[in-house]
Amino acid sequence: MSTAKINTEEGVRRGFDRARWQCRLDRLRDQYHVPGAALAVLVDGEIHELVSGVLHRSTGVQVTTDSVFQSGSIAKVYTATLVMQLVDSGQLRLDTRVVDVLPDFSVADDEVTRTVTVGQLLSHTSGIGGEFTHDTGRGDDCLALYVEACSGVGQDCPPGTIVSYCSTGYAILGRIVEVVTGQTWDDALRDRLLTPLGLEHSMTLPEEALRFRVAMSHVGELEDEPEPAPMWDILPRSAGPYGRVLVTAADVVRFARMHLDGGLAADGTRVLSERSAATMRRRVADCRDPWSFMADGWGHGWALYDWDGVAGYGHDGAVVGQFSYLRVVPGSGVVAALLTNGGSATSFFVDLFQELLGELAGVRLPDVFAPPAQSPTVDLGALTGTYEREGVRITVGERDGVPRVRLELTGGVAQYSPPIESDLVAVDDAVLAMPGIGPVSAPWLPLVFGTLPDRTPYVYFGMRVAPKIA
């Protein structure tokens, strides 16, 4: 039986009008140039599935409810759940030091090497450079080799100071799972989560996905119809724990339903303790950038939301050309997952879920981030300079009084895009807005400026801290 408390406040409509939501899904998908989409919604204990559009614009193959998409960073919640299972078994604690499980682990900062904990990796508060993309091959030793290569990864900020989104940390967690269980991360996920939950259309390896209808990524400018990407998947196998669980929308909802039900599978099997399920959504830190992930806080795996006093949790995911969104409203017992394969996916998601969750759960998601119609005058002198973190160098300047930014990908992700330059629009004294770029699907991207406890200026971009270096 679900432990969720049903929201019975006046104005919340229960039930699911399938024809109405199919119409809205089709219309919004077309409006925002999204080639294909899959939606699954849990309401009143029943999962409803809707699809729209095509998996691949060149072939015209239609999206079906059993079509598989790349979930991107939603994979992190699966990895976090594996870790919390090991906490349940007493094999790990949140305060377990990484080096106590992985004796050869190291990063560039010796103190962080000695002290960083499992809990800090789960909550994105380790400060470790978060975008260390490193291809270590297709072998079962890919995560072991990845962790070995982390020895040169620096800090974006000191541990425990701020949420700085860290994919690197989740690859390290994946290796911890391997060492503790004696399985590869892929096998541990299958045996300990996917199989007990009956997720028959969820997997981790591209060759496994070939059994199903698979969504192709599409890329292009947001206002245009996107075209199929030159390749289906750009991630190495070592990215699995932070970026590659291949899923249907309904399987994502079934996974989230286990969390909603306090760790119980649909057949009553205990997959995760109720305590660990609660720990994953317990607030560890606030987010100083409430726009990039539309979250105002982070737990031990889940992004946390406060919708005008109504608590929720979830996660977003993105792999070039595919975008995924998961939201859970525990007070209403509502879960919704949307998977897409290109276009202006963020605007599509927000418009659809503002209506959907408003009607079914009585909450309103915030609007898509955008600068005000009349930009304020701000002192750009305090913001200009060069900021750098693992994978990205950000240079903020001005031209004829107009703020401007140059983004350069570095290291293992340098080949993904040439440098990007753009004018910026002021939002306030600490926030500038950059026009959206196709790979991230949003019409505007925030640059949020602040100062670390040691007085180092930084810019938040993609909810990742880049300290000022010049």
N, C-alpha and C positions, 0 to 999 in steps of 0.2 A: 504494500500500500504506500502511495506517495506520502511523504511527510510535509509536502508543501501546503501552506495555508492559502486557501482560495480567497482571492480579492472579491468581495461582494459590494464594494462601494458603488454608490449610485453613479450611473453613467458608463459603467463598464459592461459591455455586451459580451455574453458568453456564446459559445457555439462558433462554428466556422462556416461562413458562407462561401462555399467553394467556387461557385460561378463568379461571384463578385471579385474574389481575390485573384482568380485566374485572369479576369479582365484587367485588373490593375497591374498585375505582373506583366502581361503582354504589352500594355500601353506604355508603362514606364520603361520597360526594357527597350522598346523601340525608340522612345524619346531620348534615351541616354546612350544610344548606339552600342548597346551591349549585345554581342552576337548570340549568347546563350546563357540561360540561368536556370538554377534548380533551387526550389524553396521547400523547406520542411518546417512544419509548425506543430508543436505539442500544445494542445489546449483541451481541458476537461479530460485529461488522461489518454487522449487519442492523437496519433501522429497523422497529419495530413501532408500530402506531397503534391507539389505543382511544378511544372516545367514549362519552359518557353524558349523558342529560338533554336539555334543550331550549335552543334559542337565544333564545327569547322566550316567557315564560310565558303571555302573552295570546294568542298565535297557536298555541302548541304545536308549532312547527316543530322537528324533531329536530336535534340536533348530528350532523354527519357529518364524516368525516376531511378533507373539503375545505372545511369551514366556517372563516371568517375571524374572528379576534378582534383586539382592540386589544392590542398588546404593551406599551404604556406605556413605561417607562424602559429596557426591553431595547433600544429604538431607539438608546440611547447607544452600545452596543457596535458597532452598524452604523456609526454616525458615526465612532467611534474607528477602525474598520477602514479607512474611507475616508481618514482623516487619515494612518494609517500606510502606506497605499499611496503617498501623496504623499511620505512620508519615504523609502520605497523608491526612488522616482524621483528623489530628490535635490532636490525642489522645496520641501520643508520639513525642519526638524530639530526635535527635541523642545525644544531651547533657542531656537528661533526666537521672537522677540518678536512678539506679536500686532500691535503697531503697525507692524512692518516689512512685514506683509502687508496690513493695513488701516490706512493712514495717518491716516484720520479717526476711528479708534476712540478712545473715551475712556470712563472711568468717573469717579465722583466723586473718587476719590483720584488725584491727579496722578502720584504715584510708581508706583502700580500701573499706571496707564495706560502709563507709559514702560517698565515692566519685566516685566509679566506675560507668561508664555511659553505656547506650545502645550502643553508637557508638564504645566504646572500646571493648565491647563484639563482635560486628559485625566484627570488623577489626582485631581481635586476638591480641590486644594491651593492654588487661587488666592485663596481667602478672599472672592471677590466674592459679593455678595448673590445667593443661589442660586435664588430663586423670583420672578424678574421676569417675570411673565406679561403680555404686551403684544400685543394684537391689531392687527396692521398690515395687515390685509386679505388678500385671496385672490390678489393678483397675484404675479408672479414676483419682484417687488422686496421681498417681505415680510421676508426676512432682512436685506437692506440697511437697510430702515427700522427693523427691530428693533435692529440694532447702533447705528444713529444715536441711538435712544432710550435706549441704555444710559448715556448721558453723566451721568445723575443717579443711577445705581445705586451704592450705597455698599458698604462692606466689612462682612462679618460677622466677619471676623478678619484679621490680617495674613497675607500669602501665605507658604506654606511652614511654617505652624505646626501645622496640624491638618487632617485630612480633614473638610471641610464640604461636604456634597453640593450640587452646583451645576448645576442645569439651565440657568441663564443661560449658563454657560461652554460648554455643548454647542450652544446656538443660535449663539454666536459662532464655534465651530468649524465649524458648518454654513456660515456665511458665508465663512469661510476656504476651505473646499472650493470654494465657488462662484467666488471670485476666482481661485484657482489653476487650476481646471479650465476656467473659462469656461462652465460649465453651472449650471443650478439644482441645489440639493442633491437634489431629487427625481430629476432626470435622471441626475445623477452616481451616485446610489445604484443606480438601475435598470441603467445601462450598465456600471458598474464592479464591482457586486457581485451584484445579483439575477439578471441575465441570465447571467453566467459561471457562477454556481452552479446555474443551472436552477431558481430559486425562482419557479415560475410562479404561486404563490398568495401572493405577498408584494408589497406595494405601499405607497404613502404617502398617497394622496389618497382621500377618501371616495367620490368618483364612480367611481374605479377599483374600489372594493370592491363596488359594486352589481352587478358581473358574477357575484358569488358569494353563497353563503349566509352571512349576516353575523350575528354574535352581538350581541344587545342587552344593554346594561348593566342591572343590577338593583340597587336600593338598599333599605335598611331596617335596622332594628335586628338585631344579630347573632343573637339567639335566635329571630327570626321568619322566616317565609318572605318573601324580598325581592320587591318589585314592580318592574316595568319602570321605568327612569328616565325623567324627562320629556323627555330628549333623548339621542340616540345618542352624540354627541361634543361635549365642551365646549371642546376645545383649538383655538386659532387655527392657521392654517397655519404661522406662525412657530415653533410648538412642534415641528414635525416632527423636527428633528435630536435632540431630547431626549425626544420622547414619542409620535411617531406613525409606527410601521411596522406595517402591518396584515398579519397572518400566520396560517398554519396551524401547528399544533404540529410537524408533520413538517418544514416549511420552517425553523423555528427550529433543529431538531436538525441539519438539513443545513448550515445556516450555522455552527453550533458545531462540526460535524464537520470543516469546513475548518480551523478553528483547531486542533482536536485533531490533524489530519494535517499540521501545520506550514505551513499556507497553501495546500494543494493542494485543488482541487475534486475531486469524485468521478471525473471523467474524466481527471484528471492535470493539468489546467490550473493553472498557477501564478497564484493570485489575490493572495497576500501572501507576502512573503519569510518563510522560517523564522525569521530573526532578529527581524523585526517581530512575528510571532505570539508569540514568546517574550517580547519587550519588553512587550507588552500585558498579560501576566500576571506580570510581574516586580514584586515588592513595592516600592512607592514609600513608603507610610506605613501605620502601624497605625491601626486604628479604635478609638477610646475608647468607642464604643457598639457592642458586639458583638451587639445584639439587633435593632435596627430593620431592618437588612438581613441579619441573621444572618451578617455578614462580620466577620473580624478584621483585614482589611487591604485595601488597594486598589492596583491596578496602573495602567497607562495605558489604562484602559477597563474592565477586568474587576474585579469584586468577588472577593476571595480568601478561601478557607476553609481552616481547619486542623481536620480531623475526627480528633482524637486521634492526630495525627502523620501523617495521610494528607492530602496537599494536593489542593485542588480549586479550581475557579473557576466563575463564573456571573454571574447578574444577576437581579434582580426587577423587576417593572414594575406600575404601577397607574394607571389612569385611572378616574375615579369610576364604581364599579360593575363594573370588570373588573380582574382580577389575574392576573399571569403570573409563572412561575418557571422558571428554567433552571439546571441544575447539570451540571458536567462533572467526571468523575473520571478524569484522564489516565492514572493508573497501571493502571486497569482497562479503559480504552477505552470507558467507559460515559458516555452523554449522555442526559439526560432533560429534557423540557419539558412543563409543565402550564399550560394556559390555562383561565381560568374567567370567568364573567360575573355574579358576585355571591355573597352569603352569607358564611359564616365561612371564607373561602378560605385564610387563613393556617393555621388549624388543620387544614383538609382537606389542604393541601399537606404539612405537617410529618408528619402521621400516615401519609400515603401514601408519602412519600419516605423516611421512616425505615425502613419495611419494604422498599421497592423497592431503594434503594441499599444497604441492609444485606444483602439477599440477592444482588444482582447485582454489587456492588462492594466489599462488606466494610467499609462505613463507616456510621457512625450520625450523622445530623444531630442537633443539639441540640434539646431540647424547646422548645415555645413559651414565650416570656417570660411569667413570672407572679411575683407577690410571694410570699414564704414564707407558710405557713399561720399562723405567729405573727409578726406584724409587730414589729420591734425598736423601741425608743425611740431617737429621734435628736434632735439639736439643730436645730430648724427655723429658728432665728434666722439661721444662716449661709446658709440657702437662700432665704429669702423675699425678695421684691423684684420689680421689673419688668425683663423681658428682652425685647430686640427685635432682629429681623433682617428682611431683605427679605420682606415678605408676611405676617409674623406678629408679634404682640405677646403675650407670655406673662407673666402675673402670678401669682406664687406667694405664697400667704398661709396663714393658718390660721384655723379657726373651732372654738372649744371644744377646742383642742389637736389638732385633726385638720387635716393639711395639705390645702390646696385650691388649685386652679388655674383661671384664666380664660384661654381662648385666643381671640384676635381676629384674623381674617384682615384684612389691610390691602392697599392698593394695588390692583393688577390682579386679585387673587384675592378681594377683599373680598365680591364678590357671590355667591361659591360657598357660603357658609355664614354664618349668624348666629353671634355669640359663643357659646362653649361653656364651661360651668362644671361642675366635677366635684371630688369629694373625691379625695384621693390616698392611697396606701398606701406606707409606708416599706419599702424593700428593704434599704438600709444607709445609712451616713452621707452617701453621695453619689448615691444613686439612689432616686427615687420612682416609683411605678407608677400610671398613670392607666387607669381602665377603658376598654376599646376603644370606638371610635365606628365606625358603619357604613362610612363612606367609606374606612377603612383596613383593615378586615376582621380585625384582630387582637384577641384578647380583652383584652390589656393592652398599654399603650404606655409605654416607659421615658422618664423625664426624668433625664438624667445630668448632674451638676454638676461643674464643674472650674474651673481658673484658667488663663488664657492666659499666655504668657511675660512679657507686660507687667503681669501681676498683675490683669488685668481678670477678674472672675468671669463665668462663662457657664453656660448650660444647653444641653445637646444635646437636641434634640427632632426626631425623624425624621432623626437623624444630621446635623443642620444646627446650626451654632453660633449661638446668640443671646446676645450680650453683655449684661451687666447695665447698665441705664441709670438705675435709681433703686432 
